[in-house]
Amino acid sequence: MGKDLRVMIHKLLDENNISMRELGRRTGIRNATLHELANHKRQNIHFGHINSIADALGITDVRRIITFDDVVSESLNQSGIESEIPVACTRECKRFLSQPQTYLHKDPRKTLR
């Protein structure tokens, strides 16, 4: 088991009801960089980026911006596919796989309105 540092961009965008582009405008961080941070594609996270995000959103507790999750290899389905994912996500994925009807909408167009 290892550790995984993640920047919770999508959660922050939802909480502040802003777009990625707006966060980029407020912080001066390139949109491509924000997308990489949001999708966990960056190997290095710069403290300057974290500080800019905190300043732009009025955040004083860094734990609202980053998380340090345990990472485990889990077999998520019967095909035996394994992947390293955060423990919190593992629980949610298992819940989804055991009760998909609670997560899926009968008419996906209703979620777009």
PECORLIN-V520772 format. One line per field, one symbol per residue. burial: b if it has 24 or more other ideal C-beta (glycine too) atoms within 12 Angstrom, else e. Layout:
burial: ???
This chain:
burial: eeeebbbbbeebbeeeeeebeebbeebebeeebbeebbebeeeebeeebbebbbebbeeeeeeebbbeeeeeebeeeeeeeeeebbeeebeeeeeeeeeeeeeeeeeeeeeee
